Amino acid sequence: MREINIVKNFQMHPKGSVLISLGQTKVICSVTVEERVPDFCLEKEQGWLTAEYSMLPSATNTRNRREVSKGKVSGRTAEIQRLIGRSLRSVVDLKAIKGMTITVDCDVIQADGGTRTASITGAGLALDIAFNKLLAEGKIYSNPIKEHIAAISVGIIDGQVVADLDYSLDSRADVDMNVVMTESGNLIEVQGTAEGNTFSRSQLTKMLDQAEDAIKSILTEIY
């Protein structure tokens, strides 16, 4: 596991914000609250939570073009922000935020592997900070978070299961997997791909066990 560092309330304006560093990967996660909801939430009498993800041009060793200059969001960005949104909604009681739209922004300022998993972990903490502020202000009456969540990457390198892959490890992994899990050990999402060699069911179990240990360690450290 790489060293994890958290700076809470990193920004002045969002209701909740976190700078999360996982080794050399650094992501700013911020939460904005608006008192409106999409039309489809009105009949359901619930609020809404969504997420956006982006990587700054200087986050990698070669400059990325801003997606706004391309006129569209890339497939990778769309997939990651949907993953973040799904993961957060799975542990949030949307009826407890009736009339509100919560937007979680995850902006990668430095990338060295694991940007999506760091984003989910940081976003969960930023959301918890925001909800506690809304509670203190009397705008909600209970914390909508049912369980804390975190995410981690695991992989197989030279036949060995390794957790929390940086870019140098990820680039030579035979199997790459991202795991999102709750504090009680329930799975939210598993994304696993054979990059070089196939993997067995027993190796899958070992990767999930390693991911669970890592996620429990992260949650103990940041909450």
TIPANU-972590 format. One record per residue: x, y, z of N, C-alpha, C, O in turn; residue in three letters. Coordinates in steps of 0.05 Angstrom, whole numbers. Layout:
<sites>
> n.u; n.v; n.w; ca.u; ca.v; ca.w; c.u; c.v; c.w; o.u; o.v; o.w; code
> X; Y; Z; X; Y; Z; X; Y; Z; X; Y; Z; ALA
...
</sites>
This chain:
<sites>
> n.u; n.v; n.w; ca.u; ca.v; ca.w; c.u; c.v; c.w; o.u; o.v; o.w; code
> 17; -24; 0; 0; 0; 0; 17; 25; 0; 37; 27; 15; MET
> 10; 44; -17; 23; 70; -17; 13; 86; 7; -8; 81; 18; ARG
> 28; 106; 15; 20; 124; 36; -4; 140; 28; -6; 150; 6; GLU
> -24; 142; 46; -47; 158; 41; -47; 183; 58; -43; 181; 82; ILE
> -53; 206; 46; -55; 231; 61; -81; 245; 54; -89; 245; 31; ASN
> -93; 257; 73; -119; 271; 70; -117; 299; 81; -107; 303; 103; ILE
> -126; 318; 65; -129; 346; 75; -159; 352; 73; -169; 355; 50; VAL
> -173; 355; 95; -201; 361; 95; -206; 391; 92; -189; 407; 98; LYS
> -229; 397; 81; -237; 425; 76; -215; 440; 61; -207; 462; 68; ASN
> -206; 427; 40; -184; 438; 24; -192; 463; 9; -175; 480; 4; PHE
> -217; 466; 3; -227; 489; -12; -247; 505; 6; -259; 494; 24; GLN
> -249; 530; 0; -266; 548; 16; -295; 546; 9; -312; 547; 27; MET
> -302; 544; -16; -330; 548; -25; -347; 522; -24; -371; 524; -17; HIS
> -337; 499; -31; -355; 475; -31; -364; 468; -3; -352; 475; 17; PRO
> -387; 454; -1; -398; 446; 25; -379; 425; 38; -377; 424; 62; LYS
> -366; 410; 22; -346; 391; 32; -324; 387; 11; -329; 386; -13; GLY
> -299; 386; 20; -277; 382; 1; -254; 367; 14; -250; 369; 39; SER
> -240; 352; -2; -217; 336; 7; -196; 336; -14; -201; 334; -38; VAL
> -171; 339; -6; -148; 333; -23; -138; 306; -14; -128; 303; 8; LEU
> -140; 285; -31; -131; 259; -24; -106; 252; -41; -105; 256; -65; ILE
> -85; 243; -27; -60; 235; -40; -57; 205; -34; -56; 196; -11; SER
> -53; 190; -55; -48; 161; -53; -21; 157; -67; -20; 154; -91; LEU
> 0; 157; -51; 27; 159; -63; 30; 185; -78; 26; 206; -67; GLY
> 37; 183; -104; 40; 208; -120; 14; 216; -135; 13; 236; -148; GLN
> -7; 200; -132; -33; 207; -144; -47; 226; -125; -50; 221; -101; THR
> -56; 249; -136; -69; 269; -120; -95; 278; -133; -96; 284; -157; LYS
> -117; 278; -118; -143; 285; -129; -157; 304; -110; -157; 300; -85; VAL
> -169; 325; -121; -186; 343; -105; -215; 334; -109; -225; 332; -132; ILE
> -229; 328; -87; -257; 320; -88; -273; 341; -73; -268; 347; -50; CYS
> -293; 352; -87; -309; 373; -75; -339; 368; -79; -347; 355; -99; SER
> -355; 377; -60; -384; 372; -60; -399; 398; -61; -395; 415; -44; VAL
> -417; 401; -80; -434; 424; -83; -463; 416; -79; -471; 395; -89; THR
> -478; 433; -65; -506; 428; -59; -523; 449; -72; -519; 473; -68; VAL
> -543; 440; -88; -562; 458; -100; -591; 450; -91; -597; 427; -89; GLU
> -607; 470; -86; -635; 465; -77; -653; 463; -101; -671; 480; -105; GLU
> -649; 443; -117; -666; 436; -140; -660; 407; -146; -640; 396; -137; ARG
> -678; 394; -162; -674; 367; -169; -682; 363; -198; -698; 378; -209; VAL
> -672; 342; -212; -681; 336; -239; -711; 328; -238; -721; 320; -217; PRO
> -725; 331; -260; -753; 326; -261; -760; 297; -252; -781; 293; -239; ASP
> -743; 278; -259; -750; 250; -252; -750; 244; -222; -760; 224; -213; PHE
> -738; 263; -206; -738; 259; -177; -763; 270; -163; -768; 263; -140; CYS
> -779; 286; -177; -802; 299; -165; -823; 279; -156; -832; 280; -133; LEU
> -830; 261; -174; -850; 241; -167; -840; 221; -146; -856; 211; -129; GLU
> -814; 216; -146; -803; 197; -126; -799; 210; -99; -792; 196; -80; LYS
> -801; 236; -98; -797; 251; -73; -770; 245; -61; -767; 236; -38; GLU
> -750; 249; -77; -722; 244; -69; -704; 265; -80; -711; 280; -98; GLN
> -680; 266; -70; -659; 283; -81; -643; 267; -102; -650; 245; -109; GLY
> -621; 280; -111; -605; 267; -131; -575; 272; -124; -568; 292; -113; TRP
> -559; 253; -133; -530; 255; -129; -517; 246; -155; -523; 225; -166; LEU
> -498; 263; -165; -484; 257; -189; -455; 264; -186; -447; 277; -166; THR
> -438; 255; -204; -409; 260; -202; -397; 268; -229; -407; 259; -250; ALA
> -376; 284; -228; -361; 290; -252; -331; 286; -245; -322; 290; -223; GLU
> -316; 278; -266; -288; 271; -263; -272; 284; -285; -281; 285; -308; TYR
> -249; 294; -278; -232; 305; -299; -203; 303; -291; -196; 301; -267; SER
> -185; 304; -310; -157; 303; -305; -144; 328; -317; -147; 334; -340; MET
> -130; 343; -300; -118; 368; -309; -97; 363; -330; -84; 341; -330; LEU
> -92; 382; -348; -73; 378; -370; -45; 370; -360; -32; 354; -373; PRO
> -37; 380; -337; -10; 375; -327; -9; 352; -308; 12; 348; -295; SER
> -30; 336; -306; -31; 314; -287; -13; 291; -294; -5; 275; -277; ALA
> -6; 288; -320; 11; 267; -329; 37; 278; -341; 40; 302; -343; THR
> 55; 260; -348; 82; 269; -358; 81; 282; -385; 100; 295; -393; ASN
> 59; 278; -400; 55; 293; -425; 28; 307; -422; 9; 296; -411; THR
> 26; 331; -433; 2; 347; -429; -22; 335; -442; -22; 328; -466; ARG
> -44; 333; -427; -70; 325; -438; -85; 349; -448; -85; 370; -435; ASN
> -98; 347; -471; -115; 369; -480; -140; 370; -462; -151; 349; -455; ARG
> -149; 394; -455; -173; 396; -440; -196; 386; -457; -198; 392; -481; ARG
> -214; 371; -445; -236; 359; -460; -255; 379; -471; -268; 375; -491; GLU
> -257; 402; -458; -274; 424; -468; -264; 433; -496; -280; 441; -512; VAL
> -237; 431; -500; -227; 439; -526; -233; 419; -548; -232; 425; -572; SER
> -239; 394; -540; -246; 373; -559; -276; 374; -565; -285; 362; -585; LYS
> -291; 388; -549; -320; 390; -553; -336; 367; -542; -361; 367; -546; GLY
> -324; 348; -528; -338; 326; -517; -322; 312; -495; -297; 314; -494; LYS
> -336; 298; -478; -322; 283; -457; -313; 256; -469; -328; 243; -484; VAL
> -289; 248; -462; -279; 222; -473; -294; 199; -461; -307; 201; -440; SER
> -292; 176; -474; -305; 152; -464; -294; 144; -436; -310; 135; -419; GLY
> -268; 147; -432; -256; 140; -406; -268; 158; -384; -275; 148; -363; ARG
> -269; 184; -389; -279; 203; -369; -308; 196; -362; -316; 196; -339; THR
> -324; 192; -383; -353; 186; -379; -356; 161; -362; -373; 159; -344; ALA
> -340; 140; -368; -342; 115; -354; -334; 118; -324; -347; 107; -307; GLU
> -313; 134; -319; -304; 137; -292; -324; 154; -276; -329; 147; -253; ILE
> -335; 175; -287; -353; 191; -271; -379; 176; -266; -392; 181; -246; GLN
> -387; 159; -285; -411; 142; -279; -405; 123; -256; -422; 118; -239; ARG
> -381; 112; -256; -373; 94; -235; -374; 108; -208; -384; 97; -188; LEU
> -362; 132; -206; -362; 147; -181; -391; 152; -172; -398; 148; -149; ILE
> -408; 162; -190; -436; 168; -183; -450; 143; -174; -464; 144; -153; GLY
> -448; 121; -188; -461; 96; -180; -452; 87; -152; -468; 80; -135; ARG
> -426; 89; -147; -415; 80; -122; -426; 96; -99; -433; 85; -78; SER
> -427; 122; -102; -437; 139; -80; -467; 136; -76; -476; 135; -53; LEU
> -482; 134; -98; -511; 131; -95; -519; 105; -81; -539; 103; -68; ARG
> -501; 85; -84; -508; 59; -72; -508; 60; -41; -519; 42; -28; SER
> -495; 80; -29; -494; 82; 0; -507; 107; 11; -504; 114; 34; VAL
> -522; 121; -6; -535; 146; 3; -565; 143; 1; -576; 134; -20; VAL
> -579; 150; 22; -608; 150; 22; -618; 176; 8; -617; 198; 20; ASP
> -626; 174; -17; -634; 197; -32; -659; 211; -22; -663; 234; -26; LEU
> -676; 196; -8; -700; 208; 4; -692; 227; 27; -708; 246; 33; LYS
> -669; 223; 39; -661; 241; 61; -650; 267; 51; -646; 286; 67; ALA
> -646; 270; 25; -637; 295; 13; -658; 305; -7; -651; 317; -27; ILE
> -683; 301; 0; -705; 309; -18; -703; 339; -24; -698; 356; -6; LYS
> -705; 346; -50; -704; 373; -58; -676; 383; -64; -673; 407; -72; GLY
> -656; 366; -61; -628; 375; -65; -615; 358; -87; -620; 335; -90; MET
> -598; 371; -101; -580; 358; -120; -551; 361; -110; -542; 383; -106; THR
> -538; 338; -105; -510; 338; -95; -492; 331; -119; -496; 310; -132; ILE
> -473; 349; -125; -454; 343; -146; -426; 340; -134; -417; 357; -119; THR
> -414; 318; -140; -387; 312; -130; -367; 315; -153; -370; 300; -173; VAL
> -348; 333; -151; -328; 337; -172; -302; 325; -163; -292; 330; -140; ASP
> -290; 308; -180; -264; 296; -174; -245; 305; -196; -247; 297; -219; CYS
> -225; 321; -188; -206; 332; -207; -178; 322; -200; -167; 327; -179; ASP
> -167; 307; -219; -140; 295; -215; -119; 316; -222; -118; 327; -244; VAL
> -103; 323; -202; -82; 343; -207; -55; 330; -211; -36; 343; -221; ILE
> -53; 304; -204; -28; 289; -209; -35; 260; -210; -48; 249; -192; GLN
> -27; 246; -232; -35; 219; -236; -11; 200; -236; 9; 204; -250; ALA
> -12; 179; -219; 8; 158; -219; -6; 132; -213; 3; 116; -196; ASP
> -28; 127; -227; -43; 102; -223; -64; 105; -201; -60; 118; -181; GLY
> -87; 92; -205; -107; 91; -184; -123; 117; -181; -133; 123; -160; GLY
> -126; 132; -203; -141; 157; -201; -170; 153; -195; -182; 168; -180; THR
> -182; 132; -207; -211; 128; -202; -216; 118; -174; -236; 125; -162; ARG
> -199; 101; -164; -203; 90; -137; -198; 112; -116; -212; 114; -96; THR
> -177; 129; -120; -172; 151; -102; -196; 171; -103; -203; 182; -82; ALA
> -207; 175; -126; -230; 193; -129; -254; 183; -113; -267; 199; -99; SER
> -260; 157; -114; -283; 146; -99; -278; 149; -69; -296; 157; -55; ILE
> -254; 142; -60; -248; 143; -32; -250; 172; -22; -262; 178; -1; THR
> -238; 191; -37; -239; 219; -29; -267; 230; -31; -274; 246; -14; GLY
> -282; 222; -51; -309; 232; -55; -327; 224; -32; -344; 239; -22; ALA
> -324; 199; -22; -340; 189; 0; -335; 206; 25; -353; 212; 40; GLY
> -309; 213; 30; -303; 228; 53; -313; 257; 51; -324; 268; 70; LEU
> -310; 269; 27; -320; 296; 22; -350; 297; 26; -360; 317; 36; ALA
> -363; 276; 17; -392; 275; 20; -400; 274; 49; -420; 287; 57; LEU
> -386; 259; 65; -391; 256; 94; -388; 284; 107; -404; 291; 124; ASP
> -367; 298; 100; -362; 325; 111; -386; 343; 103; -395; 358; 120; ILE
> -394; 343; 78; -416; 360; 69; -442; 353; 84; -457; 372; 92; ALA
> -448; 328; 87; -473; 321; 101; -473; 329; 130; -494; 337; 141; PHE
> -450; 327; 143; -448; 335; 171; -453; 365; 173; -464; 375; 193; ASN
> -444; 381; 154; -449; 410; 154; -478; 415; 149; -490; 433; 162; LYS
> -491; 401; 131; -520; 404; 126; -536; 397; 151; -556; 410; 157; LEU
> -527; 377; 166; -540; 369; 191; -537; 392; 211; -557; 399; 225; LEU
> -513; 403; 214; -509; 425; 233; -526; 450; 226; -534; 465; 244; ALA
> -531; 454; 200; -546; 477; 191; -576; 471; 192; -592; 489; 187; GLU
> -584; 447; 199; -613; 440; 201; -626; 436; 174; -651; 437; 172; GLY
> -610; 432; 153; -622; 429; 126; -629; 400; 120; -645; 394; 102; LYS
> -617; 381; 135; -625; 353; 134; -627; 343; 163; -617; 356; 181; ILE
> -641; 321; 167; -647; 313; 195; -633; 287; 202; -635; 278; 225; TYR
> -619; 274; 184; -603; 251; 190; -582; 249; 168; -585; 259; 146; SER
> -559; 236; 175; -538; 233; 155; -547; 212; 135; -552; 189; 142; ASN
> -549; 220; 109; -559; 201; 88; -540; 178; 82; -548; 159; 69; PRO
> -515; 180; 92; -496; 158; 85; -502; 134; 102; -501; 135; 127; ILE
> -508; 112; 88; -515; 87; 102; -489; 72; 110; -489; 59; 131; LYS
> -469; 74; 94; -443; 61; 100; -421; 77; 86; -425; 88; 65; GLU
> -398; 78; 99; -374; 90; 86; -364; 71; 65; -366; 47; 67; HIS
> -352; 83; 44; -340; 66; 23; -312; 75; 17; -303; 97; 24; ILE
> -297; 57; 4; -271; 63; -7; -266; 45; -30; -281; 26; -35; ALA
> -245; 50; -45; -239; 34; -69; -208; 30; -70; -193; 47; -60; ALA
> -200; 9; -84; -172; 3; -86; -168; -13; -112; -185; -27; -121; ILE
> -144; -10; -123; -136; -27; -146; -120; -51; -136; -104; -48; -117; SER
> -124; -73; -149; -108; -97; -143; -100; -109; -170; -113; -103; -191; VAL
> -80; -125; -170; -71; -138; -195; -54; -162; -190; -47; -168; -167; GLY
> -47; -175; -212; -28; -198; -210; -4; -191; -227; -6; -185; -251; ILE
> 19; -191; -214; 45; -185; -227; 64; -208; -221; 70; -214; -198; ILE
> 74; -221; -242; 92; -244; -239; 80; -265; -221; 94; -278; -206; ASP
> 53; -269; -224; 40; -290; -209; 32; -282; -180; 20; -298; -166; GLY
> 39; -258; -172; 34; -250; -144; 12; -229; -144; 11; -211; -161; GLN
> -6; -230; -124; -27; -210; -120; -15; -186; -107; -2; -188; -86; VAL
> -20; -163; -119; -9; -137; -109; -32; -117; -106; -49; -116; -124; VAL
> -32; -102; -84; -53; -82; -80; -42; -54; -85; -18; -49; -82; ALA
> -60; -36; -94; -54; -8; -97; -32; -3; -117; -9; 4; -110; ASP
> -38; -8; -142; -18; -7; -164; -12; 22; -172; -31; 37; -179; LEU
> 13; 30; -172; 20; 55; -184; 23; 50; -214; 20; 28; -224; ASP
> 30; 71; -229; 32; 69; -258; 52; 48; -267; 47; 32; -286; TYR
> 75; 47; -254; 96; 29; -262; 88; 0; -258; 95; -18; -274; SER
> 72; -6; -237; 63; -33; -232; 39; -39; -251; 38; -61; -262; LEU
> 21; -20; -254; -2; -24; -270; 6; -31; -299; -7; -47; -313; ASP
> 27; -18; -309; 35; -21; -337; 46; -49; -343; 47; -57; -366; SER
> 54; -64; -322; 64; -91; -327; 47; -113; -313; 56; -135; -311; ARG
> 23; -105; -305; 6; -125; -291; -7; -144; -311; -15; -135; -333; ALA
> -8; -169; -304; -22; -189; -321; -53; -186; -317; -68; -192; -336; ASP
> -61; -178; -294; -89; -174; -288; -92; -147; -273; -76; -141; -254; VAL
> -111; -132; -280; -116; -106; -267; -145; -105; -258; -164; -111; -274; ASP
> -150; -99; -233; -177; -99; -222; -181; -75; -203; -163; -68; -188; MET
> -205; -63; -205; -213; -42; -187; -236; -52; -171; -255; -63; -181; ASN
> -235; -48; -144; -255; -58; -126; -266; -35; -109; -251; -20; -97; VAL
> -293; -32; -109; -306; -13; -92; -322; -28; -71; -337; -47; -78; VAL
> -319; -21; -45; -330; -38; -24; -339; -20; -1; -328; 2; 4; MET
> -359; -30; 14; -368; -15; 38; -352; -24; 62; -336; -43; 61; THR
> -356; -9; 84; -341; -15; 109; -348; -42; 120; -332; -54; 135; GLU
> -372; -52; 114; -380; -79; 124; -370; -101; 106; -375; -125; 112; SER
> -357; -94; 84; -345; -114; 66; -363; -122; 43; -357; -140; 27; GLY
> -386; -108; 39; -403; -113; 16; -392; -100; -9; -382; -77; -8; ASN
> -393; -114; -31; -382; -104; -56; -402; -85; -70; -426; -90; -70; LEU
> -391; -64; -81; -407; -45; -97; -401; -49; -127; -419; -51; -143; ILE
> -376; -51; -133; -368; -56; -161; -341; -69; -162; -323; -63; -146; GLU
> -338; -87; -181; -313; -101; -187; -308; -99; -217; -324; -108; -233; VAL
> -286; -87; -224; -278; -84; -252; -251; -99; -256; -230; -89; -248; GLN
> -252; -122; -267; -228; -138; -270; -223; -146; -299; -241; -155; -313; GLY
> -198; -143; -308; -191; -149; -336; -164; -163; -337; -144; -155; -324; THR
> -163; -184; -353; -137; -197; -359; -123; -180; -380; -132; -178; -403; ALA
> -100; -169; -372; -84; -152; -391; -65; -169; -407; -60; -163; -431; GLU
> -54; -190; -395; -35; -207; -409; -43; -236; -408; -48; -248; -429; GLY
> -44; -247; -384; -52; -275; -380; -80; -276; -368; -89; -257; -355; ASN
> -93; -299; -371; -118; -303; -358; -114; -307; -328; -91; -311; -319; THR
> -135; -307; -312; -132; -312; -284; -154; -331; -274; -175; -333; -286; PHE
> -147; -346; -253; -165; -367; -243; -185; -356; -223; -182; -333; -213; SER
> -205; -372; -216; -224; -364; -196; -210; -361; -169; -217; -344; -153; ARG
> -191; -378; -163; -177; -376; -137; -160; -350; -136; -158; -338; -115; SER
> -149; -342; -158; -134; -317; -159; -153; -293; -156; -147; -273; -143; GLN
> -177; -296; -167; -198; -275; -163; -204; -272; -133; -207; -250; -123; LEU
> -207; -295; -120; -213; -294; -91; -191; -281; -76; -196; -265; -57; THR
> -166; -287; -83; -143; -275; -69; -142; -245; -74; -136; -230; -55; LYS
> -149; -236; -98; -149; -207; -103; -171; -193; -87; -167; -171; -77; MET
> -195; -206; -85; -216; -194; -70; -209; -193; -40; -216; -173; -27; LEU
> -196; -214; -30; -188; -214; -2; -168; -191; 3; -169; -178; 23; ASP
> -149; -188; -15; -129; -167; -12; -142; -140; -13; -134; -122; 2; GLN
> -161; -137; -32; -175; -111; -34; -191; -105; -9; -191; -82; 1; ALA
> -204; -125; 3; -219; -121; 27; -201; -112; 50; -208; -93; 65; GLU
> -178; -125; 53; -160; -117; 75; -150; -88; 70; -149; -73; 90; ASP
> -144; -81; 46; -134; -54; 40; -156; -33; 45; -150; -12; 57; ALA
> -180; -39; 36; -202; -20; 40; -209; -16; 69; -214; 7; 78; ILE
> -209; -37; 85; -214; -34; 113; -192; -17; 127; -198; -1; 145; LYS
> -168; -21; 118; -145; -6; 128; -149; 24; 122; -144; 41; 139; SER
> -156; 30; 97; -160; 58; 88; -182; 71; 104; -179; 93; 114; ILE
> -205; 57; 107; -228; 69; 121; -221; 74; 151; -230; 94; 162; LEU
> -206; 55; 163; -198; 59; 191; -180; 84; 193; -182; 99; 213; THR
> -164; 89; 173; -145; 111; 174; -159; 138; 170; -151; 158; 182; GLU
> -179; 139; 152; -189; 166; 144; -214; 174; 159; -222; 197; 158; ILE
> -227; 155; 173; -252; 162; 188; -247; 161; 218; -265; 166; 234; TYR
</sites>
